[in-house]
Amino acid sequence: MTTATYTVTGMTCGHCVASVREEIEAIAGVRSVDVALDTGAVQVTSDRSIDLAEVTAAVTEAGYELA
């Protein structure tokens, strides 16, 4: 298992958190996603090393940006 932390900007509510979590959870190999609304921190635990481009695409699809 690997764990990586990212920062997402633009989230303002629980719906934002849910959207980001849902998109990242759809990446193959992702086991869990923990999103902190107050800091924008997103911790991703996965079976494999997730490419930054995959996370960026998922966050963009949710309507937000990686910092």
C-alpha positions as CSV (number, residue, x, y, z in Angstrom):
1,M,0.0,0.0,0.0
2,T,1.1,3.5,-0.7
3,T,-0.2,6.8,0.7
4,A,0.1,10.2,-0.9
5,T,-1.2,13.6,0.2
6,Y,-2.4,16.4,-2.2
7,T,-3.9,19.8,-1.7
8,V,-7.1,20.7,-3.6
9,T,-8.2,24.3,-3.9
10,G,-11.7,25.7,-4.3
11,M,-13.7,23.4,-2.0
12,T,-16.2,25.2,0.2
13,C,-18.7,22.6,1.4
14,G,-19.5,18.9,2.0
15,H,-20.7,18.5,-1.5
16,C,-17.3,19.6,-2.8
17,V,-15.6,17.1,-0.6
18,A,-17.9,14.3,-1.8
19,S,-17.3,15.2,-5.4
20,V,-13.5,15.1,-5.0
21,R,-13.6,11.9,-3.1
22,E,-15.9,10.2,-5.6
23,E,-13.7,11.1,-8.6
24,I,-10.4,10.0,-6.9
25,E,-12.0,6.8,-5.6
26,A,-12.7,5.9,-9.3
27,I,-9.0,5.7,-10.1
28,A,-7.9,2.0,-10.4
29,G,-6.1,0.8,-7.3
30,V,-7.4,3.5,-4.9
31,R,-8.5,2.0,-1.6
32,S,-9.4,5.1,0.4
33,V,-9.6,8.9,0.1
34,D,-9.7,11.2,3.1
35,V,-10.6,14.8,2.3
36,A,-10.2,17.7,4.9
37,L,-12.4,20.6,3.8
38,D,-10.7,23.2,6.1
39,T,-7.2,22.6,4.7
40,G,-7.9,21.1,1.3
41,A,-5.7,18.2,2.2
42,V,-6.5,14.9,0.4
43,Q,-4.9,11.7,1.5
44,V,-5.1,8.8,-0.9
45,T,-4.2,5.3,0.0
46,S,-3.8,2.9,-2.9
47,D,-2.5,-0.5,-4.0
48,R,-0.1,1.1,-6.4
49,S,1.7,4.4,-6.9
50,I,-0.9,6.7,-8.5
51,D,0.4,9.0,-11.2
52,L,0.0,12.7,-10.5
53,A,-1.8,13.1,-13.9
54,E,-4.5,10.6,-12.8
55,V,-5.1,12.6,-9.6
56,T,-5.1,15.9,-11.5
57,A,-7.6,14.6,-14.0
58,A,-9.9,13.3,-11.3
59,V,-9.8,16.6,-9.3
60,T,-10.4,18.6,-12.5
61,E,-13.3,16.4,-13.4
62,A,-14.8,17.2,-10.0
63,G,-14.4,20.9,-10.8
64,Y,-11.4,21.8,-8.6
65,E,-7.6,22.2,-8.9
66,L,-4.6,20.7,-7.3
67,A,-2.5,23.4,-5.6
